[in-house]
Amino acid sequence: MGRSNCQLLAPGKSYVDKHIASGKTRTEALRLLRRRLSDVACRALIDQTAIGAPTRAFRVELVDRVIDQYWQQEQ
């Protein structure tokens, strides 16, 4: 998840570049990106599970939508 976002999306690349510039290695920066994306996706799933048990298709759509919204906020 993190690596594909870093290679394909400007927000992921800029996030990794920012951490590399602050002294982190590329591996550490990618780990931080993966951690941040998984935290955002997990929080969205927890919030939706409290409402009711969502279907798998709904969960996948929700994670994609939440990550897109997160990157829009970061810009």
PDB file as gemmi writes it, atoms N, CA and C in Angstrom:
CRYST1    1.000    1.000    1.000  90.00  90.00  90.00 P 1                      
ATOM      1  N   MET A   1       0.839  -1.188   0.000  1.00  0.00           N  
ATOM      2  CA  MET A   1       0.000   0.000   0.000  1.00  0.00           C  
ATOM      3  C   MET A   1       0.881   1.247   0.000  1.00  0.00           C  
ATOM      4  N   GLY A   2       1.830   1.314   0.884  1.00  0.00           N  
ATOM      5  CA  GLY A   2       2.659   2.510   0.976  1.00  0.00           C  
ATOM      6  C   GLY A   2       3.549   2.716  -0.227  1.00  0.00           C  
ATOM      7  N   ARG A   3       4.170   1.639  -0.681  1.00  0.00           N  
ATOM      8  CA  ARG A   3       5.093   1.775  -1.797  1.00  0.00           C  
ATOM      9  C   ARG A   3       4.372   2.195  -3.067  1.00  0.00           C  
ATOM     10  N   SER A   4       3.197   1.626  -3.342  1.00  0.00           N  
ATOM     11  CA  SER A   4       2.474   2.016  -4.548  1.00  0.00           C  
ATOM     12  C   SER A   4       2.057   3.479  -4.480  1.00  0.00           C  
ATOM     13  N   ASN A   5       1.666   3.959  -3.301  1.00  0.00           N  
ATOM     14  CA  ASN A   5       1.296   5.365  -3.164  1.00  0.00           C  
ATOM     15  C   ASN A   5       2.504   6.260  -3.359  1.00  0.00           C  
ATOM     16  N   CYS A   6       3.643   5.821  -2.919  1.00  0.00           N  
ATOM     17  CA  CYS A   6       4.853   6.627  -3.066  1.00  0.00           C  
ATOM     18  C   CYS A   6       5.231   6.734  -4.539  1.00  0.00           C  
ATOM     19  N   GLN A   7       5.073   5.655  -5.295  1.00  0.00           N  
ATOM     20  CA  GLN A   7       5.480   5.656  -6.688  1.00  0.00           C  
ATOM     21  C   GLN A   7       4.457   6.336  -7.592  1.00  0.00           C  
ATOM     22  N   LEU A   8       3.196   6.280  -7.236  1.00  0.00           N  
ATOM     23  CA  LEU A   8       2.162   6.740  -8.146  1.00  0.00           C  
ATOM     24  C   LEU A   8       1.575   8.104  -7.787  1.00  0.00           C  
ATOM     25  N   LEU A   9       1.499   8.429  -6.513  1.00  0.00           N  
ATOM     26  CA  LEU A   9       0.824   9.644  -6.104  1.00  0.00           C  
ATOM     27  C   LEU A   9       1.809  10.667  -5.565  1.00  0.00           C  
ATOM     28  N   ALA A  10       1.637  11.883  -5.981  1.00  0.00           N  
ATOM     29  CA  ALA A  10       2.515  12.956  -5.520  1.00  0.00           C  
ATOM     30  C   ALA A  10       2.483  13.138  -4.008  1.00  0.00           C  
ATOM     31  N   PRO A  11       1.319  13.034  -3.334  1.00  0.00           N  
ATOM     32  CA  PRO A  11       1.334  13.221  -1.873  1.00  0.00           C  
ATOM     33  C   PRO A  11       2.190  12.187  -1.157  1.00  0.00           C  
ATOM     34  N   GLY A  12       2.124  10.929  -1.610  1.00  0.00           N  
ATOM     35  CA  GLY A  12       2.940   9.886  -0.988  1.00  0.00           C  
ATOM     36  C   GLY A  12       4.417  10.132  -1.207  1.00  0.00           C  
ATOM     37  N   LYS A  13       4.763  10.555  -2.405  1.00  0.00           N  
ATOM     38  CA  LYS A  13       6.167  10.842  -2.716  1.00  0.00           C  
ATOM     39  C   LYS A  13       6.659  12.034  -1.918  1.00  0.00           C  
ATOM     40  N   SER A  14       5.857  13.068  -1.811  1.00  0.00           N  
ATOM     41  CA  SER A  14       6.289  14.246  -1.054  1.00  0.00           C  
ATOM     42  C   SER A  14       6.420  13.916   0.433  1.00  0.00           C  
ATOM     43  N   TYR A  15       5.548  13.045   0.954  1.00  0.00           N  
ATOM     44  CA  TYR A  15       5.628  12.632   2.358  1.00  0.00           C  
ATOM     45  C   TYR A  15       6.941  11.897   2.613  1.00  0.00           C  
ATOM     46  N   VAL A  16       7.287  10.973   1.711  1.00  0.00           N  
ATOM     47  CA  VAL A  16       8.535  10.223   1.855  1.00  0.00           C  
ATOM     48  C   VAL A  16       9.731  11.159   1.691  1.00  0.00           C  
ATOM     49  N   ASP A  17       9.698  12.031   0.702  1.00  0.00           N  
ATOM     50  CA  ASP A  17      10.800  12.976   0.485  1.00  0.00           C  
ATOM     51  C   ASP A  17      11.024  13.876   1.697  1.00  0.00           C  
ATOM     52  N   LYS A  18       9.930  14.286   2.331  1.00  0.00           N  
ATOM     53  CA  LYS A  18      10.032  15.143   3.518  1.00  0.00           C  
ATOM     54  C   LYS A  18      10.774  14.420   4.635  1.00  0.00           C  
ATOM     55  N   HIS A  19      10.473  13.145   4.824  1.00  0.00           N  
ATOM     56  CA  HIS A  19      11.129  12.389   5.883  1.00  0.00           C  
ATOM     57  C   HIS A  19      12.580  12.075   5.536  1.00  0.00           C  
ATOM     58  N   ILE A  20      12.852  11.823   4.276  1.00  0.00           N  
ATOM     59  CA  ILE A  20      14.235  11.590   3.860  1.00  0.00           C  
ATOM     60  C   ILE A  20      15.063  12.853   4.090  1.00  0.00           C  
ATOM     61  N   ALA A  21      14.486  14.018   3.777  1.00  0.00           N  
ATOM     62  CA  ALA A  21      15.185  15.284   3.999  1.00  0.00           C  
ATOM     63  C   ALA A  21      15.444  15.544   5.483  1.00  0.00           C  
ATOM     64  N   SER A  22      14.581  14.987   6.350  1.00  0.00           N  
ATOM     65  CA  SER A  22      14.769  15.199   7.789  1.00  0.00           C  
ATOM     66  C   SER A  22      15.768  14.214   8.394  1.00  0.00           C  
ATOM     67  N   GLY A  23      16.346  13.329   7.560  1.00  0.00           N  
ATOM     68  CA  GLY A  23      17.393  12.429   8.037  1.00  0.00           C  
ATOM     69  C   GLY A  23      17.006  10.969   8.124  1.00  0.00           C  
ATOM     70  N   LYS A  24      15.777  10.623   7.806  1.00  0.00           N  
ATOM     71  CA  LYS A  24      15.351   9.226   7.829  1.00  0.00           C  
ATOM     72  C   LYS A  24      15.867   8.524   6.570  1.00  0.00           C  
ATOM     73  N   THR A  25      16.047   7.209   6.663  1.00  0.00           N  
ATOM     74  CA  THR A  25      16.401   6.437   5.475  1.00  0.00           C  
ATOM     75  C   THR A  25      15.139   6.230   4.646  1.00  0.00           C  
ATOM     76  N   ARG A  26      15.315   5.800   3.405  1.00  0.00           N  
ATOM     77  CA  ARG A  26      14.162   5.553   2.535  1.00  0.00           C  
ATOM     78  C   ARG A  26      13.260   4.460   3.127  1.00  0.00           C  
ATOM     79  N   THR A  27      13.860   3.440   3.683  1.00  0.00           N  
ATOM     80  CA  THR A  27      13.092   2.357   4.291  1.00  0.00           C  
ATOM     81  C   THR A  27      12.266   2.873   5.464  1.00  0.00           C  
ATOM     82  N   GLU A  28      12.870   3.706   6.307  1.00  0.00           N  
ATOM     83  CA  GLU A  28      12.130   4.274   7.435  1.00  0.00           C  
ATOM     84  C   GLU A  28      10.984   5.166   6.958  1.00  0.00           C  
ATOM     85  N   ALA A  29      11.253   5.958   5.920  1.00  0.00           N  
ATOM     86  CA  ALA A  29      10.224   6.851   5.391  1.00  0.00           C  
ATOM     87  C   ALA A  29       9.053   6.057   4.807  1.00  0.00           C  
ATOM     88  N   LEU A  30       9.348   4.971   4.103  1.00  0.00           N  
ATOM     89  CA  LEU A  30       8.285   4.130   3.550  1.00  0.00           C  
ATOM     90  C   LEU A  30       7.499   3.452   4.667  1.00  0.00           C  
ATOM     91  N   ARG A  31       8.181   3.048   5.731  1.00  0.00           N  
ATOM     92  CA  ARG A  31       7.495   2.454   6.871  1.00  0.00           C  
ATOM     93  C   ARG A  31       6.538   3.456   7.499  1.00  0.00           C  
ATOM     94  N   LEU A  32       6.965   4.705   7.632  1.00  0.00           N  
ATOM     95  CA  LEU A  32       6.103   5.747   8.188  1.00  0.00           C  
ATOM     96  C   LEU A  32       4.892   5.997   7.297  1.00  0.00           C  
ATOM     97  N   LEU A  33       5.095   5.981   5.979  1.00  0.00           N  
ATOM     98  CA  LEU A  33       3.982   6.166   5.050  1.00  0.00           C  
ATOM     99  C   LEU A  33       2.974   5.026   5.189  1.00  0.00           C  
ATOM    100  N   ARG A  34       3.469   3.791   5.217  1.00  0.00           N  
ATOM    101  CA  ARG A  34       2.567   2.645   5.371  1.00  0.00           C  
ATOM    102  C   ARG A  34       1.809   2.721   6.694  1.00  0.00           C  
ATOM    103  N   ARG A  35       2.498   3.118   7.736  1.00  0.00           N  
ATOM    104  CA  ARG A  35       1.860   3.217   9.059  1.00  0.00           C  
ATOM    105  C   ARG A  35       0.752   4.271   9.048  1.00  0.00           C  
ATOM    106  N   ARG A  36       1.027   5.416   8.453  1.00  0.00           N  
ATOM    107  CA  ARG A  36       0.029   6.486   8.415  1.00  0.00           C  
ATOM    108  C   ARG A  36      -1.196   6.062   7.603  1.00  0.00           C  
ATOM    109  N   LEU A  37      -0.974   5.441   6.453  1.00  0.00           N  
ATOM    110  CA  LEU A  37      -2.104   5.000   5.623  1.00  0.00           C  
ATOM    111  C   LEU A  37      -2.920   3.919   6.329  1.00  0.00           C  
ATOM    112  N   SER A  38      -2.246   2.988   6.990  1.00  0.00           N  
ATOM    113  CA  SER A  38      -2.987   1.935   7.680  1.00  0.00           C  
ATOM    114  C   SER A  38      -3.764   2.497   8.866  1.00  0.00           C  
ATOM    115  N   ASP A  39      -3.216   3.504   9.544  1.00  0.00           N  
ATOM    116  CA  ASP A  39      -3.946   4.137  10.651  1.00  0.00           C  
ATOM    117  C   ASP A  39      -5.224   4.814  10.165  1.00  0.00           C  
ATOM    118  N   VAL A  40      -5.114   5.512   9.040  1.00  0.00           N  
ATOM    119  CA  VAL A  40      -6.287   6.196   8.475  1.00  0.00           C  
ATOM    120  C   VAL A  40      -7.345   5.182   8.060  1.00  0.00           C  
ATOM    121  N   ALA A  41      -6.919   4.124   7.370  1.00  0.00           N  
ATOM    122  CA  ALA A  41      -7.864   3.110   6.901  1.00  0.00           C  
ATOM    123  C   ALA A  41      -8.499   2.365   8.071  1.00  0.00           C  
ATOM    124  N   CYS A  42      -7.708   2.029   9.067  1.00  0.00           N  
ATOM    125  CA  CYS A  42      -8.225   1.306  10.228  1.00  0.00           C  
ATOM    126  C   CYS A  42      -9.239   2.150  10.995  1.00  0.00           C  
ATOM    127  N   ARG A  43      -8.954   3.425  11.171  1.00  0.00           N  
ATOM    128  CA  ARG A  43      -9.874   4.305  11.883  1.00  0.00           C  
ATOM    129  C   ARG A  43     -11.220   4.372  11.149  1.00  0.00           C  
ATOM    130  N   ALA A  44     -11.181   4.446   9.834  1.00  0.00           N  
ATOM    131  CA  ALA A  44     -12.425   4.499   9.064  1.00  0.00           C  
ATOM    132  C   ALA A  44     -13.210   3.201   9.224  1.00  0.00           C  
ATOM    133  N   LEU A  45     -12.525   2.068   9.207  1.00  0.00           N  
ATOM    134  CA  LEU A  45     -13.216   0.790   9.369  1.00  0.00           C  
ATOM    135  C   LEU A  45     -13.815   0.653  10.770  1.00  0.00           C  
ATOM    136  N   ILE A  46     -13.093   1.107  11.767  1.00  0.00           N  
ATOM    137  CA  ILE A  46     -13.618   1.041  13.138  1.00  0.00           C  
ATOM    138  C   ILE A  46     -14.861   1.905  13.263  1.00  0.00           C  
ATOM    139  N   ASP A  47     -14.812   3.099  12.695  1.00  0.00           N  
ATOM    140  CA  ASP A  47     -15.962   3.990  12.757  1.00  0.00           C  
ATOM    141  C   ASP A  47     -17.177   3.381  12.063  1.00  0.00           C  
ATOM    142  N   GLN A  48     -16.977   2.752  10.916  1.00  0.00           N  
ATOM    143  CA  GLN A  48     -18.087   2.164  10.174  1.00  0.00           C  
ATOM    144  C   GLN A  48     -18.593   0.888  10.831  1.00  0.00           C  
ATOM    145  N   THR A  49     -17.710   0.125  11.471  1.00  0.00           N  
ATOM    146  CA  THR A  49     -18.125  -1.105  12.133  1.00  0.00           C  
ATOM    147  C   THR A  49     -19.023  -0.801  13.323  1.00  0.00           C  
ATOM    148  N   ALA A  50     -18.802   0.330  13.966  1.00  0.00           N  
ATOM    149  CA  ALA A  50     -19.642   0.716  15.096  1.00  0.00           C  
ATOM    150  C   ALA A  50     -21.085   0.953  14.648  1.00  0.00           C  
ATOM    151  N   ILE A  51     -21.268   1.372  13.405  1.00  0.00           N  
ATOM    152  CA  ILE A  51     -22.606   1.620  12.872  1.00  0.00           C  
ATOM    153  C   ILE A  51     -23.301   0.295  12.539  1.00  0.00           C  
ATOM    154  N   GLY A  52     -22.573  -0.636  11.951  1.00  0.00           N  
ATOM    155  CA  GLY A  52     -23.122  -1.931  11.550  1.00  0.00           C  
ATOM    156  C   GLY A  52     -22.058  -2.704  10.808  1.00  0.00           C  
ATOM    157  N   ALA A  53     -22.271  -3.971  10.583  1.00  0.00           N  
ATOM    158  CA  ALA A  53     -21.274  -4.799   9.916  1.00  0.00           C  
ATOM    159  C   ALA A  53     -21.296  -4.539   8.409  1.00  0.00           C  
ATOM    160  N   PRO A  54     -20.300  -3.833   7.879  1.00  0.00           N  
ATOM    161  CA  PRO A  54     -20.274  -3.546   6.441  1.00  0.00           C  
ATOM    162  C   PRO A  54     -19.820  -4.764   5.633  1.00  0.00           C  
ATOM    163  N   THR A  55     -20.216  -4.809   4.385  1.00  0.00           N  
ATOM    164  CA  THR A  55     -19.784  -5.882   3.495  1.00  0.00           C  
ATOM    165  C   THR A  55     -18.341  -5.638   3.062  1.00  0.00           C  
ATOM    166  N   ARG A  56     -17.711  -6.660   2.511  1.00  0.00           N  
ATOM    167  CA  ARG A  56     -16.320  -6.525   2.062  1.00  0.00           C  
ATOM    168  C   ARG A  56     -16.196  -5.452   0.982  1.00  0.00           C  
ATOM    169  N   ALA A  57     -17.103  -5.433   0.011  1.00  0.00           N  
ATOM    170  CA  ALA A  57     -17.043  -4.433  -1.060  1.00  0.00           C  
ATOM    171  C   ALA A  57     -17.148  -3.023  -0.484  1.00  0.00           C  
ATOM    172  N   PHE A  58     -18.009  -2.863   0.502  1.00  0.00           N  
ATOM    173  CA  PHE A  58     -18.153  -1.555   1.135  1.00  0.00           C  
ATOM    174  C   PHE A  58     -16.867  -1.157   1.846  1.00  0.00           C  
ATOM    175  N   ARG A  59     -16.228  -2.110   2.550  1.00  0.00           N  
ATOM    176  CA  ARG A  59     -14.981  -1.805   3.268  1.00  0.00           C  
ATOM    177  C   ARG A  59     -13.886  -1.372   2.305  1.00  0.00           C  
ATOM    178  N   VAL A  60     -13.756  -2.051   1.163  1.00  0.00           N  
ATOM    179  CA  VAL A  60     -12.734  -1.697   0.180  1.00  0.00           C  
ATOM    180  C   VAL A  60     -12.998  -0.297  -0.373  1.00  0.00           C  
ATOM    181  N   GLU A  61     -14.239  -0.010  -0.710  1.00  0.00           N  
ATOM    182  CA  GLU A  61     -14.600   1.313  -1.215  1.00  0.00           C  
ATOM    183  C   GLU A  61     -14.346   2.379  -0.160  1.00  0.00           C  
ATOM    184  N   LEU A  62     -14.679   2.064   1.076  1.00  0.00           N  
ATOM    185  CA  LEU A  62     -14.487   3.016   2.167  1.00  0.00           C  
ATOM    186  C   LEU A  62     -13.014   3.344   2.367  1.00  0.00           C  
ATOM    187  N   VAL A  63     -12.157   2.332   2.362  1.00  0.00           N  
ATOM    188  CA  VAL A  63     -10.722   2.561   2.552  1.00  0.00           C  
ATOM    189  C   VAL A  63     -10.177   3.432   1.425  1.00  0.00           C  
ATOM    190  N   ASP A  64     -10.540   3.130   0.185  1.00  0.00           N  
ATOM    191  CA  ASP A  64     -10.082   3.947  -0.946  1.00  0.00           C  
ATOM    192  C   ASP A  64     -10.545   5.390  -0.798  1.00  0.00           C  
ATOM    193  N   ARG A  65     -11.797   5.590  -0.423  1.00  0.00           N  
ATOM    194  CA  ARG A  65     -12.342   6.934  -0.282  1.00  0.00           C  
ATOM    195  C   ARG A  65     -11.658   7.699   0.850  1.00  0.00           C  
ATOM    196  N   VAL A  66     -11.419   7.033   1.965  1.00  0.00           N  
ATOM    197  CA  VAL A  66     -10.787   7.686   3.106  1.00  0.00           C  
ATOM    198  C   VAL A  66      -9.352   8.079   2.789  1.00  0.00           C  
ATOM    199  N   ILE A  67      -8.614   7.210   2.118  1.00  0.00           N  
ATOM    200  CA  ILE A  67      -7.227   7.541   1.765  1.00  0.00           C  
ATOM    201  C   ILE A  67      -7.195   8.708   0.785  1.00  0.00           C  
ATOM    202  N   ASP A  68      -8.105   8.728  -0.179  1.00  0.00           N  
ATOM    203  CA  ASP A  68      -8.177   9.864  -1.110  1.00  0.00           C  
ATOM    204  C   ASP A  68      -8.482  11.158  -0.369  1.00  0.00           C  
ATOM    205  N   GLN A  69      -9.414  11.112   0.568  1.00  0.00           N  
ATOM    206  CA  GLN A  69      -9.747  12.311   1.340  1.00  0.00           C  
ATOM    207  C   GLN A  69      -8.563  12.756   2.186  1.00  0.00           C  
ATOM    208  N   TYR A  70      -7.827  11.796   2.735  1.00  0.00           N  
ATOM    209  CA  TYR A  70      -6.653  12.132   3.550  1.00  0.00           C  
ATOM    210  C   TYR A  70      -5.621  12.877   2.714  1.00  0.00           C  
ATOM    211  N   TRP A  71      -5.347  12.386   1.497  1.00  0.00           N  
ATOM    212  CA  TRP A  71      -4.337  13.041   0.660  1.00  0.00           C  
ATOM    213  C   TRP A  71      -4.794  14.427   0.232  1.00  0.00           C  
ATOM    214  N   GLN A  72      -6.096  14.615   0.026  1.00  0.00           N  
ATOM    215  CA  GLN A  72      -6.598  15.932  -0.337  1.00  0.00           C  
ATOM    216  C   GLN A  72      -6.414  16.914   0.821  1.00  0.00           C  
ATOM    217  N   GLN A  73      -6.562  16.448   2.048  1.00  0.00           N  
ATOM    218  CA  GLN A  73      -6.360  17.309   3.217  1.00  0.00           C  
ATOM    219  C   GLN A  73      -4.888  17.672   3.389  1.00  0.00           C  
ATOM    220  N   GLU A  74      -3.991  16.753   3.038  1.00  0.00           N  
ATOM    221  CA  GLU A  74      -2.551  16.976   3.213  1.00  0.00           C  
ATOM    222  C   GLU A  74      -2.005  18.013   2.238  1.00  0.00           C  
ATOM    223  N   GLN A  75      -2.684  18.202   1.114  1.00  0.00           N  
ATOM    224  CA  GLN A  75      -2.153  19.123   0.100  1.00  0.00           C  
ATOM    225  C   GLN A  75      -2.435  20.549   0.425  1.00  0.00           C  
TER     226      GLN A  75                                                      
END                                                                             
